[in-house]
């Protein structure tokens, strides 16, 4: 229940921030262009909050359904406009101003992503040093000469202080189907360059979360004792009477080496009785526990509702932090935002031509799960999540689909070429097509979310 509430609150917070920032872009540029703003709305449906402000008595509204927003401007196409206010109507503004007002929303999404990545890099992202623990036989990595103990120092001359930074660069190269140059340090301390051809790896391999396994690399595991930290309310661990500080010694008579082995045992045994021997305050106790069954992305696994003991979380040998100064973080934030924008466009393109499955589309349920998960990992990770979603919103809104900002920009481009606005009848027909496309995409995203939940 706590996990559900955390996901829900993080989802509402994330969408609230991103939608507000997007609409604030439209609002700011419209004010600069002296367009009268009638309403600034966050969310749809039944109003939860309504206030009026400013010399134009602009209505500020928060709706019950936090899945979008809009800025309503004075416009002669939508109703009668007083003669003295006609110069402030959106439709009467020069084409350049109308273009700037519309493009400002997506632009603010990209600016927000830059700011979020910038703060994330300043705060620092905790991670694990990219040291290879094992290489799968006859894999891409083995054929490229990688060995257990190699530390990945850089990819294509970009520093990789953590496994997270390695995967970020991997993902971009998979989509581009490129060869990748790795700078590594072997277990003897020698540095050398190795090349890996990623042309045989698909977007679906990447999206399934098995990218490293497909390449044939296994990260070196953190050495953390199997000691429980916080016990979550309503979980299997609480029901079995387990307590914070309990150390798992054996499962069904077999010794447990560390925390990750314990996690693997729990995940691999949903709904099954596990007989444990634990150590609690210098006493050995026997406990039986039945991991709850959780289904995500069509796969079922076990969960007990217990966190690792935080005092054992950081291994001084493998722990790493990706952190930069205020000045160093800005160009990295700009590059990351650009790369994420290009990657999003390329993935959409591959979906359209059939090179990537539409199962990769995620809807509000998946976004809520990711929001809750990232919020639980700290501010830096949550900022990274916000940046990714903000980039996605910016890119999607620029697509030339009627009802989206990109559709309006397409009409403005046609108007600039032909010298007169697109006929209202054509725009109306386009809105119907755009609505059908958006409803279809939303339905598909919801369908994917439900499949991930029920398997």
C-alpha beads as a LAMMPS data file, in Angstrom:
LAMMPS data file: protein, C-alpha beads

455 atoms
454 bonds

1 atom types
1 bond types

-500.0 500.0 xlo xhi
-500.0 500.0 ylo yhi
-500.0 500.0 zlo zhi

Masses

1 110.0

Atoms # bond

1 1 1 0.000 0.000 0.000
2 1 1 2.864 2.346 0.853
3 1 1 4.488 1.591 -2.505
4 1 1 1.228 2.381 -4.309
5 1 1 0.817 5.698 -2.477
6 1 1 4.452 6.631 -3.141
7 1 1 4.019 5.907 -6.850
8 1 1 0.747 7.840 -7.009
9 1 1 2.143 10.902 -5.231
10 1 1 5.369 10.851 -7.263
11 1 1 3.316 10.505 -10.474
12 1 1 1.090 13.478 -9.606
13 1 1 4.108 15.563 -8.568
14 1 1 6.061 14.689 -11.717
15 1 1 3.228 15.363 -14.161
16 1 1 2.195 18.488 -12.261
17 1 1 5.697 19.935 -12.549
18 1 1 6.194 19.009 -16.203
19 1 1 2.749 20.074 -17.430
20 1 1 2.953 23.359 -15.526
21 1 1 6.369 24.102 -17.014
22 1 1 5.155 23.272 -20.539
23 1 1 2.081 25.477 -20.287
24 1 1 4.106 28.214 -18.578
25 1 1 6.187 28.394 -21.761
26 1 1 3.082 29.137 -23.832
27 1 1 1.890 31.582 -21.164
28 1 1 5.161 33.547 -20.913
29 1 1 5.644 34.076 -24.635
30 1 1 1.942 34.905 -25.111
31 1 1 2.247 37.598 -22.443
32 1 1 5.393 38.967 -24.122
33 1 1 3.422 39.146 -27.394
34 1 1 0.518 40.889 -25.574
35 1 1 -2.012 38.121 -26.138
36 1 1 -4.829 38.126 -23.609
37 1 1 -4.803 34.931 -21.499
38 1 1 -8.273 33.754 -20.455
39 1 1 -7.353 30.532 -18.620
40 1 1 -4.270 28.666 -17.412
41 1 1 -5.361 25.082 -16.714
42 1 1 -3.444 22.155 -15.243
43 1 1 -5.393 18.911 -15.570
44 1 1 -8.837 18.210 -16.962
45 1 1 -12.254 17.342 -15.575
46 1 1 -13.848 18.593 -12.383
47 1 1 -12.084 21.736 -11.032
48 1 1 -10.334 21.170 -7.710
49 1 1 -8.968 24.703 -7.426
50 1 1 -9.849 27.957 -9.195
51 1 1 -8.491 31.483 -8.754
52 1 1 -8.413 34.670 -10.855
53 1 1 -5.379 36.919 -11.072
54 1 1 -3.758 39.777 -12.976
55 1 1 -5.170 42.776 -14.857
56 1 1 -6.870 40.454 -17.386
57 1 1 -8.556 38.473 -14.600
58 1 1 -6.950 35.285 -15.922
59 1 1 -8.472 32.100 -14.528
60 1 1 -6.023 29.652 -12.921
61 1 1 -7.549 26.181 -12.699
62 1 1 -6.432 22.754 -11.450
63 1 1 -8.492 19.832 -12.746
64 1 1 -9.070 16.433 -11.162
65 1 1 -7.400 14.447 -13.972
66 1 1 -3.671 15.358 -14.071
67 1 1 -3.003 14.139 -17.611
68 1 1 -2.512 17.414 -19.437
69 1 1 -3.185 21.128 -19.442
70 1 1 -3.774 24.089 -21.689
71 1 1 -3.558 27.874 -21.979
72 1 1 -6.744 29.403 -23.402
73 1 1 -6.105 32.680 -25.219
74 1 1 -8.421 35.274 -26.668
75 1 1 -9.209 34.148 -30.225
76 1 1 -11.845 35.377 -32.686
77 1 1 -12.263 31.833 -34.037
78 1 1 -13.625 30.674 -30.695
79 1 1 -16.112 33.430 -29.899
80 1 1 -17.019 37.077 -30.077
81 1 1 -14.194 39.496 -29.295
82 1 1 -14.745 43.131 -28.372
83 1 1 -13.431 45.567 -30.977
84 1 1 -11.030 47.230 -28.536
85 1 1 -9.534 43.826 -27.606
86 1 1 -9.219 42.455 -31.156
87 1 1 -5.509 43.437 -31.436
88 1 1 -4.820 41.164 -28.412
89 1 1 -6.446 38.080 -29.978
90 1 1 -4.108 35.210 -30.825
91 1 1 -5.371 34.857 -34.387
92 1 1 -4.620 38.535 -35.107
93 1 1 -0.957 38.297 -34.127
94 1 1 1.775 38.072 -36.798
95 1 1 2.747 34.594 -37.915
96 1 1 6.142 34.810 -36.210
97 1 1 4.568 35.594 -32.840
98 1 1 2.022 32.786 -33.153
99 1 1 4.814 30.374 -34.047
100 1 1 6.876 31.505 -31.035
101 1 1 3.917 31.106 -28.644
102 1 1 3.225 27.547 -29.791
103 1 1 6.835 26.365 -29.913
104 1 1 7.521 27.805 -26.451
105 1 1 5.779 24.893 -24.689
106 1 1 8.038 22.125 -26.032
107 1 1 11.037 24.455 -25.792
108 1 1 10.389 24.913 -22.062
109 1 1 10.273 21.111 -21.711
110 1 1 13.791 20.898 -23.147
111 1 1 14.971 23.771 -20.934
112 1 1 13.523 21.999 -17.905
113 1 1 15.371 18.801 -18.877
114 1 1 18.653 20.721 -19.099
115 1 1 18.040 22.246 -15.662
116 1 1 17.081 18.877 -14.152
117 1 1 20.147 17.105 -15.568
118 1 1 22.335 20.015 -14.442
119 1 1 21.086 19.726 -10.853
120 1 1 21.349 15.931 -11.002
121 1 1 25.016 16.107 -11.995
122 1 1 25.760 18.720 -9.307
123 1 1 24.075 16.663 -6.574
124 1 1 25.761 13.499 -7.802
125 1 1 24.382 10.114 -8.818
126 1 1 25.480 7.204 -6.634
127 1 1 26.357 4.057 -8.518
128 1 1 28.723 1.148 -8.944
129 1 1 32.069 1.272 -10.714
130 1 1 31.788 -0.396 -14.136
131 1 1 33.982 -3.381 -13.349
132 1 1 33.134 -6.569 -15.254
133 1 1 32.531 -9.537 -12.971
134 1 1 32.153 -12.224 -15.635
135 1 1 31.989 -12.621 -19.418
136 1 1 29.476 -15.012 -20.979
137 1 1 31.099 -17.667 -23.237
138 1 1 30.900 -17.062 -26.998
139 1 1 29.346 -13.628 -26.500
140 1 1 29.979 -10.308 -28.254
141 1 1 32.039 -9.194 -25.284
142 1 1 34.217 -12.326 -25.284
143 1 1 34.852 -12.086 -29.025
144 1 1 35.837 -8.421 -28.550
145 1 1 38.456 -9.442 -25.970
146 1 1 36.796 -8.292 -22.762
147 1 1 37.761 -10.169 -19.604
148 1 1 36.522 -10.432 -16.041
149 1 1 38.109 -7.694 -13.948
150 1 1 38.163 -5.110 -16.758
151 1 1 37.044 -1.645 -15.645
152 1 1 35.318 0.466 -18.318
153 1 1 36.907 3.917 -18.099
154 1 1 35.279 5.561 -21.124
155 1 1 33.090 4.908 -24.160
156 1 1 33.941 6.855 -27.293
157 1 1 36.090 9.152 -25.126
158 1 1 33.186 9.876 -22.750
159 1 1 33.991 9.119 -19.091
160 1 1 31.962 6.309 -17.508
161 1 1 32.347 6.495 -13.708
162 1 1 29.348 4.200 -13.057
163 1 1 27.475 1.337 -14.711
164 1 1 24.572 3.750 -15.174
165 1 1 26.699 6.027 -17.361
166 1 1 27.908 2.981 -19.337
167 1 1 24.324 1.896 -20.049
168 1 1 23.277 5.440 -21.015
169 1 1 25.972 5.524 -23.712
170 1 1 25.250 1.934 -24.707
171 1 1 21.605 2.734 -25.354
172 1 1 22.376 5.609 -27.712
173 1 1 24.826 3.446 -29.684
174 1 1 22.372 0.542 -29.955
175 1 1 19.807 2.819 -31.573
176 1 1 22.444 4.193 -33.942
177 1 1 23.689 0.623 -34.690
178 1 1 27.280 1.742 -34.267
179 1 1 30.630 0.288 -33.320
180 1 1 31.696 1.434 -29.884
181 1 1 35.227 2.052 -28.653
182 1 1 35.886 1.205 -25.015
183 1 1 38.807 2.437 -22.986
184 1 1 39.384 -0.158 -20.281
185 1 1 41.776 -0.869 -17.439
186 1 1 42.455 -4.574 -16.940
187 1 1 42.994 -6.278 -13.600
188 1 1 46.775 -5.716 -13.932
189 1 1 46.312 -1.967 -14.334
190 1 1 47.065 -1.768 -18.073
191 1 1 44.872 0.560 -20.145
192 1 1 43.840 -0.345 -23.689
193 1 1 41.064 0.173 -26.252
194 1 1 38.566 -2.468 -27.364
195 1 1 35.829 -2.258 -29.995
196 1 1 32.339 -3.739 -29.786
197 1 1 29.952 -3.949 -32.754
198 1 1 26.361 -3.321 -31.613
199 1 1 24.687 -3.677 -35.025
200 1 1 23.126 -7.029 -34.067
201 1 1 21.379 -5.708 -30.960
202 1 1 17.810 -4.419 -31.295
203 1 1 15.842 -1.731 -29.505
204 1 1 13.677 -4.498 -28.036
205 1 1 16.775 -6.119 -26.480
206 1 1 17.565 -2.782 -24.904
207 1 1 13.997 -2.140 -23.713
208 1 1 13.721 -5.582 -22.099
209 1 1 16.423 -4.644 -19.617
210 1 1 18.802 -7.381 -20.863
211 1 1 21.253 -5.149 -22.747
212 1 1 24.344 -6.160 -20.771
213 1 1 23.321 -9.827 -20.848
214 1 1 22.878 -9.618 -24.635
215 1 1 26.367 -8.161 -24.968
216 1 1 27.669 -10.828 -22.588
217 1 1 28.845 -8.723 -19.648
218 1 1 27.997 -9.341 -16.023
219 1 1 28.761 -6.501 -13.588
220 1 1 30.885 -7.313 -10.594
221 1 1 28.530 -7.744 -7.676
222 1 1 28.523 -5.604 -4.572
223 1 1 29.537 -7.489 -1.460
224 1 1 26.690 -6.764 0.984
225 1 1 25.735 -9.107 3.812
226 1 1 22.152 -10.413 3.761
227 1 1 20.999 -8.131 6.575
228 1 1 17.517 -6.623 6.561
229 1 1 17.023 -2.891 6.929
230 1 1 13.610 -1.214 6.899
231 1 1 10.637 -3.601 6.946
232 1 1 7.768 -2.353 4.765
233 1 1 4.267 -2.402 6.212
234 1 1 1.978 -5.090 4.811
235 1 1 4.756 -7.143 3.224
236 1 1 5.640 -10.806 3.570
237 1 1 8.610 -9.992 5.828
238 1 1 6.353 -8.238 8.339
239 1 1 3.824 -11.092 8.193
240 1 1 6.598 -13.604 8.959
241 1 1 7.735 -11.604 11.984
242 1 1 11.087 -10.539 10.532
243 1 1 12.789 -7.465 11.983
244 1 1 15.298 -4.851 10.933
245 1 1 18.797 -6.167 11.610
246 1 1 17.964 -9.823 10.933
247 1 1 20.806 -11.577 9.090
248 1 1 19.885 -14.384 6.676
249 1 1 22.173 -17.377 7.281
250 1 1 20.543 -20.190 5.294
251 1 1 17.532 -20.762 3.004
252 1 1 16.167 -24.334 2.960
253 1 1 19.417 -25.449 4.555
254 1 1 21.712 -23.816 1.975
255 1 1 24.007 -20.958 3.103
256 1 1 23.370 -17.474 1.720
257 1 1 26.559 -15.692 0.630
258 1 1 25.329 -12.099 0.402
259 1 1 22.370 -9.773 -0.103
260 1 1 22.186 -10.183 -3.870
261 1 1 21.998 -13.976 -3.560
262 1 1 19.177 -13.516 -1.043
263 1 1 17.361 -11.175 -3.444
264 1 1 17.724 -13.717 -6.263
265 1 1 16.267 -16.471 -4.048
266 1 1 13.279 -14.304 -3.118
267 1 1 12.639 -13.252 -6.731
268 1 1 12.882 -16.844 -8.002
269 1 1 10.407 -18.269 -5.478
270 1 1 7.134 -16.289 -5.560
271 1 1 4.387 -17.915 -3.510
272 1 1 6.675 -20.673 -2.200
273 1 1 7.542 -21.411 1.427
274 1 1 11.168 -20.577 2.226
275 1 1 12.581 -21.978 5.481
276 1 1 15.121 -19.550 6.874
277 1 1 17.715 -19.651 9.598
278 1 1 18.455 -16.112 10.726
279 1 1 20.656 -14.395 13.275
280 1 1 18.973 -11.858 15.545
281 1 1 20.843 -10.258 18.439
282 1 1 23.329 -13.171 18.658
283 1 1 20.511 -15.723 18.577
284 1 1 19.809 -18.220 15.796
285 1 1 16.113 -18.450 14.890
286 1 1 14.085 -20.444 12.353
287 1 1 11.442 -18.611 10.317
288 1 1 9.250 -19.559 7.354
289 1 1 8.337 -16.898 4.816
290 1 1 6.240 -16.897 1.626
291 1 1 7.340 -14.183 -0.865
292 1 1 4.456 -12.276 -2.416
293 1 1 3.952 -12.670 -6.164
294 1 1 4.505 -9.552 -8.260
295 1 1 4.066 -9.380 -12.052
296 1 1 5.812 -6.759 -14.179
297 1 1 6.505 -6.760 -17.933
298 1 1 4.911 -10.207 -18.214
299 1 1 7.245 -11.800 -15.667
300 1 1 6.361 -12.967 -12.143
301 1 1 8.800 -12.739 -9.265
302 1 1 8.813 -12.762 -5.484
303 1 1 8.977 -9.825 -3.092
304 1 1 9.006 -9.723 0.725
305 1 1 8.854 -5.991 1.467
306 1 1 12.236 -5.433 3.108
307 1 1 15.127 -3.094 2.292
308 1 1 18.842 -3.729 2.606
309 1 1 20.566 -2.493 5.750
310 1 1 21.744 1.003 4.737
311 1 1 24.906 0.740 6.859
312 1 1 26.169 -1.949 4.474
313 1 1 25.044 -0.267 1.276
314 1 1 28.310 1.220 0.037
315 1 1 31.217 -1.049 -0.840
316 1 1 34.340 1.205 -0.679
317 1 1 35.914 -0.751 -3.547
318 1 1 32.973 -0.647 -5.971
319 1 1 31.015 2.430 -4.865
320 1 1 31.191 5.444 -7.199
321 1 1 29.533 8.820 -7.600
322 1 1 29.040 10.672 -10.884
323 1 1 29.295 14.294 -9.808
324 1 1 30.539 17.484 -11.486
325 1 1 31.067 21.133 -10.626
326 1 1 28.483 23.774 -11.475
327 1 1 30.345 24.729 -14.661
328 1 1 31.211 21.159 -15.695
329 1 1 27.617 19.992 -15.236
330 1 1 26.059 22.455 -17.710
331 1 1 27.600 21.181 -20.984
332 1 1 26.975 17.591 -19.849
333 1 1 23.320 18.471 -19.198
334 1 1 23.011 20.035 -22.653
335 1 1 24.585 17.008 -24.337
336 1 1 22.420 14.556 -22.357
337 1 1 19.236 16.468 -23.282
338 1 1 20.221 16.510 -26.967
339 1 1 21.066 12.797 -26.960
340 1 1 17.805 11.874 -25.247
341 1 1 15.826 13.968 -27.757
342 1 1 17.506 12.311 -30.745
343 1 1 17.133 8.864 -29.178
344 1 1 13.406 9.403 -28.563
345 1 1 12.881 10.432 -32.202
346 1 1 14.831 7.454 -33.498
347 1 1 12.915 4.989 -31.332
348 1 1 9.622 6.446 -32.576
349 1 1 10.896 6.159 -36.136
350 1 1 11.867 2.508 -35.619
351 1 1 8.402 1.790 -34.203
352 1 1 6.765 3.344 -37.267
353 1 1 8.816 1.284 -39.742
354 1 1 8.521 -1.908 -37.674
355 1 1 12.114 -2.194 -36.428
356 1 1 10.972 -1.826 -32.806
357 1 1 7.916 -3.219 -31.079
358 1 1 5.068 -0.919 -30.049
359 1 1 5.172 -2.846 -26.759
360 1 1 7.869 -0.358 -25.787
361 1 1 5.200 2.359 -25.444
362 1 1 4.421 3.138 -21.817
363 1 1 1.327 4.769 -20.371
364 1 1 0.420 6.475 -17.093
365 1 1 0.582 3.259 -15.037
366 1 1 4.173 2.505 -16.030
367 1 1 5.154 6.160 -15.617
368 1 1 3.658 6.127 -12.098
369 1 1 5.663 3.000 -11.231
370 1 1 8.888 4.528 -12.525
371 1 1 8.120 7.792 -10.713
372 1 1 7.637 6.003 -7.401
373 1 1 10.742 3.888 -7.885
374 1 1 12.965 6.859 -8.810
375 1 1 11.583 8.999 -5.970
376 1 1 12.512 6.238 -3.532
377 1 1 16.134 6.305 -4.752
378 1 1 16.719 9.965 -3.959
379 1 1 16.487 13.445 -5.427
380 1 1 19.191 12.999 -8.078
381 1 1 17.548 9.899 -9.565
382 1 1 14.103 11.549 -9.472
383 1 1 15.516 14.581 -11.307
384 1 1 16.891 12.250 -13.974
385 1 1 13.458 10.662 -14.334
386 1 1 11.817 14.096 -14.656
387 1 1 14.342 15.074 -17.333
388 1 1 13.642 11.949 -19.409
389 1 1 9.871 12.438 -19.261
390 1 1 10.238 16.155 -20.008
391 1 1 12.281 15.387 -23.126
392 1 1 9.652 12.852 -24.200
393 1 1 6.880 15.428 -23.754
394 1 1 8.847 17.992 -25.740
395 1 1 9.534 15.614 -28.620
396 1 1 5.996 14.188 -28.743
397 1 1 4.432 17.649 -28.721
398 1 1 6.544 18.642 -31.725
399 1 1 5.253 15.764 -33.860
400 1 1 3.177 17.085 -36.816
401 1 1 -0.083 15.675 -35.450
402 1 1 -3.153 17.957 -35.274
403 1 1 -4.139 18.853 -31.671
404 1 1 -0.463 18.762 -30.677
405 1 1 1.818 21.809 -30.839
406 1 1 3.568 20.266 -33.829
407 1 1 0.278 20.167 -35.720
408 1 1 -0.218 23.908 -35.202
409 1 1 3.372 24.547 -36.294
410 1 1 2.693 22.534 -39.462
411 1 1 -0.315 24.744 -40.227
412 1 1 1.844 27.839 -39.678
413 1 1 4.455 26.469 -42.086
414 1 1 1.779 25.934 -44.737
415 1 1 0.477 29.450 -44.070
416 1 1 3.971 30.883 -44.520
417 1 1 4.421 29.024 -47.829
418 1 1 0.995 29.823 -49.364
419 1 1 0.599 33.280 -47.844
420 1 1 -2.762 32.646 -46.175
421 1 1 -4.024 30.579 -43.214
422 1 1 -5.051 26.955 -43.635
423 1 1 -8.872 26.853 -44.154
424 1 1 -10.795 26.200 -40.950
425 1 1 -12.531 23.226 -42.588
426 1 1 -9.144 21.581 -43.176
427 1 1 -8.083 22.314 -39.618
428 1 1 -11.321 20.825 -38.295
429 1 1 -10.811 17.643 -40.317
430 1 1 -7.219 17.499 -39.114
431 1 1 -8.385 17.728 -35.506
432 1 1 -10.585 14.670 -36.010
433 1 1 -7.658 12.726 -37.468
434 1 1 -5.352 13.939 -34.710
435 1 1 -7.851 12.975 -32.030
436 1 1 -8.154 9.471 -33.487
437 1 1 -4.350 9.083 -33.592
438 1 1 -3.896 10.298 -30.009
439 1 1 -6.714 8.124 -28.652
440 1 1 -5.223 5.140 -30.463
441 1 1 -1.773 5.781 -28.987
442 1 1 -3.219 6.292 -25.511
443 1 1 -5.245 3.103 -25.795
444 1 1 -2.168 1.153 -26.914
445 1 1 -0.100 2.581 -24.061
446 1 1 -2.783 1.656 -21.506
447 1 1 -3.018 -1.829 -23.038
448 1 1 0.758 -2.274 -22.686
449 1 1 0.586 -1.099 -19.078
450 1 1 -2.158 -3.605 -18.253
451 1 1 -0.224 -6.436 -19.932
452 1 1 2.812 -5.567 -17.821
453 1 1 0.683 -5.682 -14.669
454 1 1 -1.158 -8.945 -15.339
455 1 1 1.495 -10.674 -17.405

Bonds

1 1 1 2
2 1 2 3
3 1 3 4
4 1 4 5
5 1 5 6
6 1 6 7
7 1 7 8
8 1 8 9
9 1 9 10
10 1 10 11
11 1 11 12
12 1 12 13
13 1 13 14
14 1 14 15
15 1 15 16
16 1 16 17
17 1 17 18
18 1 18 19
19 1 19 20
20 1 20 21
21 1 21 22
22 1 22 23
23 1 23 24
24 1 24 25
25 1 25 26
26 1 26 27
27 1 27 28
28 1 28 29
29 1 29 30
30 1 30 31
31 1 31 32
32 1 32 33
33 1 33 34
34 1 34 35
35 1 35 36
36 1 36 37
37 1 37 38
38 1 38 39
39 1 39 40
40 1 40 41
41 1 41 42
42 1 42 43
43 1 43 44
44 1 44 45
45 1 45 46
46 1 46 47
47 1 47 48
48 1 48 49
49 1 49 50
50 1 50 51
51 1 51 52
52 1 52 53
53 1 53 54
54 1 54 55
55 1 55 56
56 1 56 57
57 1 57 58
58 1 58 59
59 1 59 60
60 1 60 61
61 1 61 62
62 1 62 63
63 1 63 64
64 1 64 65
65 1 65 66
66 1 66 67
67 1 67 68
68 1 68 69
69 1 69 70
70 1 70 71
71 1 71 72
72 1 72 73
73 1 73 74
74 1 74 75
75 1 75 76
76 1 76 77
77 1 77 78
78 1 78 79
79 1 79 80
80 1 80 81
81 1 81 82
82 1 82 83
83 1 83 84
84 1 84 85
85 1 85 86
86 1 86 87
87 1 87 88
88 1 88 89
89 1 89 90
90 1 90 91
91 1 91 92
92 1 92 93
93 1 93 94
94 1 94 95
95 1 95 96
96 1 96 97
97 1 97 98
98 1 98 99
99 1 99 100
100 1 100 101
101 1 101 102
102 1 102 103
103 1 103 104
104 1 104 105
105 1 105 106
106 1 106 107
107 1 107 108
108 1 108 109
109 1 109 110
110 1 110 111
111 1 111 112
112 1 112 113
113 1 113 114
114 1 114 115
115 1 115 116
116 1 116 117
117 1 117 118
118 1 118 119
119 1 119 120
120 1 120 121
121 1 121 122
122 1 122 123
123 1 123 124
124 1 124 125
125 1 125 126
126 1 126 127
127 1 127 128
128 1 128 129
129 1 129 130
130 1 130 131
131 1 131 132
132 1 132 133
133 1 133 134
134 1 134 135
135 1 135 136
136 1 136 137
137 1 137 138
138 1 138 139
139 1 139 140
140 1 140 141
141 1 141 142
142 1 142 143
143 1 143 144
144 1 144 145
145 1 145 146
146 1 146 147
147 1 147 148
148 1 148 149
149 1 149 150
150 1 150 151
151 1 151 152
152 1 152 153
153 1 153 154
154 1 154 155
155 1 155 156
156 1 156 157
157 1 157 158
158 1 158 159
159 1 159 160
160 1 160 161
161 1 161 162
162 1 162 163
163 1 163 164
164 1 164 165
165 1 165 166
166 1 166 167
167 1 167 168
168 1 168 169
169 1 169 170
170 1 170 171
171 1 171 172
172 1 172 173
173 1 173 174
174 1 174 175
175 1 175 176
176 1 176 177
177 1 177 178
178 1 178 179
179 1 179 180
180 1 180 181
181 1 181 182
182 1 182 183
183 1 183 184
184 1 184 185
185 1 185 186
186 1 186 187
187 1 187 188
188 1 188 189
189 1 189 190
190 1 190 191
191 1 191 192
192 1 192 193
193 1 193 194
194 1 194 195
195 1 195 196
196 1 196 197
197 1 197 198
198 1 198 199
199 1 199 200
200 1 200 201
201 1 201 202
202 1 202 203
203 1 203 204
204 1 204 205
205 1 205 206
206 1 206 207
207 1 207 208
208 1 208 209
209 1 209 210
210 1 210 211
211 1 211 212
212 1 212 213
213 1 213 214
214 1 214 215
215 1 215 216
216 1 216 217
217 1 217 218
218 1 218 219
219 1 219 220
220 1 220 221
221 1 221 222
222 1 222 223
223 1 223 224
224 1 224 225
225 1 225 226
226 1 226 227
227 1 227 228
228 1 228 229
229 1 229 230
230 1 230 231
231 1 231 232
232 1 232 233
233 1 233 234
234 1 234 235
235 1 235 236
236 1 236 237
237 1 237 238
238 1 238 239
239 1 239 240
240 1 240 241
241 1 241 242
242 1 242 243
243 1 243 244
244 1 244 245
245 1 245 246
246 1 246 247
247 1 247 248
248 1 248 249
249 1 249 250
250 1 250 251
251 1 251 252
252 1 252 253
253 1 253 254
254 1 254 255
255 1 255 256
256 1 256 257
257 1 257 258
258 1 258 259
259 1 259 260
260 1 260 261
261 1 261 262
262 1 262 263
263 1 263 264
264 1 264 265
265 1 265 266
266 1 266 267
267 1 267 268
268 1 268 269
269 1 269 270
270 1 270 271
271 1 271 272
272 1 272 273
273 1 273 274
274 1 274 275
275 1 275 276
276 1 276 277
277 1 277 278
278 1 278 279
279 1 279 280
280 1 280 281
281 1 281 282
282 1 282 283
283 1 283 284
284 1 284 285
285 1 285 286
286 1 286 287
287 1 287 288
288 1 288 289
289 1 289 290
290 1 290 291
291 1 291 292
292 1 292 293
293 1 293 294
294 1 294 295
295 1 295 296
296 1 296 297
297 1 297 298
298 1 298 299
299 1 299 300
300 1 300 301
301 1 301 302
302 1 302 303
303 1 303 304
304 1 304 305
305 1 305 306
306 1 306 307
307 1 307 308
308 1 308 309
309 1 309 310
310 1 310 311
311 1 311 312
312 1 312 313
313 1 313 314
314 1 314 315
315 1 315 316
316 1 316 317
317 1 317 318
318 1 318 319
319 1 319 320
320 1 320 321
321 1 321 322
322 1 322 323
323 1 323 324
324 1 324 325
325 1 325 326
326 1 326 327
327 1 327 328
328 1 328 329
329 1 329 330
330 1 330 331
331 1 331 332
332 1 332 333
333 1 333 334
334 1 334 335
335 1 335 336
336 1 336 337
337 1 337 338
338 1 338 339
339 1 339 340
340 1 340 341
341 1 341 342
342 1 342 343
343 1 343 344
344 1 344 345
345 1 345 346
346 1 346 347
347 1 347 348
348 1 348 349
349 1 349 350
350 1 350 351
351 1 351 352
352 1 352 353
353 1 353 354
354 1 354 355
355 1 355 356
356 1 356 357
357 1 357 358
358 1 358 359
359 1 359 360
360 1 360 361
361 1 361 362
362 1 362 363
363 1 363 364
364 1 364 365
365 1 365 366
366 1 366 367
367 1 367 368
368 1 368 369
369 1 369 370
370 1 370 371
371 1 371 372
372 1 372 373
373 1 373 374
374 1 374 375
375 1 375 376
376 1 376 377
377 1 377 378
378 1 378 379
379 1 379 380
380 1 380 381
381 1 381 382
382 1 382 383
383 1 383 384
384 1 384 385
385 1 385 386
386 1 386 387
387 1 387 388
388 1 388 389
389 1 389 390
390 1 390 391
391 1 391 392
392 1 392 393
393 1 393 394
394 1 394 395
395 1 395 396
396 1 396 397
397 1 397 398
398 1 398 399
399 1 399 400
400 1 400 401
401 1 401 402
402 1 402 403
403 1 403 404
404 1 404 405
405 1 405 406
406 1 406 407
407 1 407 408
408 1 408 409
409 1 409 410
410 1 410 411
411 1 411 412
412 1 412 413
413 1 413 414
414 1 414 415
415 1 415 416
416 1 416 417
417 1 417 418
418 1 418 419
419 1 419 420
420 1 420 421
421 1 421 422
422 1 422 423
423 1 423 424
424 1 424 425
425 1 425 426
426 1 426 427
427 1 427 428
428 1 428 429
429 1 429 430
430 1 430 431
431 1 431 432
432 1 432 433
433 1 433 434
434 1 434 435
435 1 435 436
436 1 436 437
437 1 437 438
438 1 438 439
439 1 439 440
440 1 440 441
441 1 441 442
442 1 442 443
443 1 443 444
444 1 444 445
445 1 445 446
446 1 446 447
447 1 447 448
448 1 448 449
449 1 449 450
450 1 450 451
451 1 451 452
452 1 452 453
453 1 453 454
454 1 454 455
